[in-house]
Amino acid sequence: MALPTVPPSPFENNPARKLTQRERECLELVEKQLESKEISRALGISFHTVNQHLQKAKETLQAKDRFERYQSA
């Protein structure tokens, strides 16, 4: 008797799982409507680094803009 197969979890292929902790933190602050300069102060990182995290999140989530990035995560 063959064992039943378990369908893959819909979360396995979720691109949001590929985000780093810092990318998630930046996106959480975007959701709170903070600008990149404010996010950099809140996290103690440079403005440039914030923008790199947000750009990487955009690519990972295949989002078109800042708002869509957060919705995807």
C-alpha positions in Angstrom: 0.0 0.0 0.0 1.4 3.4 -1.0 1.6 6.2 1.4 -0.6 9.2 0.5 1.4 12.1 -0.9 1.2 15.4 1.0 0.6 18.4 -1.3 3.3 21.1 -1.0 2.6 24.0 1.3 1.5 27.2 -0.5 4.1 28.9 1.7 7.0 26.9 0.4 7.3 29.0 -2.7 6.5 32.3 -1.1 9.2 34.8 -2.1 8.7 36.6 1.2 10.4 33.7 2.9 13.6 34.7 1.1 13.8 38.2 2.6 16.5 38.9 5.2 15.6 40.0 8.6 16.8 43.6 7.8 14.7 43.7 4.6 11.7 42.7 6.7 12.4 45.4 9.3 12.7 48.0 6.5 9.4 46.9 5.0 7.7 47.0 8.4 8.7 50.6 8.7 7.6 51.3 5.2 4.2 50.0 6.2 4.2 52.5 9.1 4.7 55.2 6.4 8.3 56.1 7.3 10.6 57.5 4.6 14.0 56.0 3.9 15.8 58.7 6.0 13.5 58.0 9.0 14.1 54.2 8.6 17.8 54.8 8.5 17.7 56.7 11.8 15.3 54.1 13.4 17.6 51.1 12.5 20.9 52.9 12.9 22.0 52.2 9.4 22.8 54.5 6.5 20.2 55.9 4.1 22.0 54.1 1.3 21.8 50.8 3.1 18.1 51.2 3.6 17.6 51.9 -0.1 19.7 48.8 -0.9 17.5 46.6 1.4 14.3 48.0 -0.1 15.6 47.5 -3.6 16.6 43.9 -2.9 13.2 43.3 -1.3 11.5 44.7 -4.4 13.5 42.3 -6.6 12.8 39.4 -4.4 9.1 40.1 -4.2 8.9 41.2 -7.8 7.1 44.3 -6.7 6.6 47.5 -8.7 6.8 50.0 -5.9 7.2 50.6 -2.2 3.6 49.9 -1.3 3.4 46.7 -3.3 6.6 45.5 -1.7 5.0 45.6 1.7 1.8 43.9 0.6 3.8 41.0 -0.9 5.7 40.5 2.3 
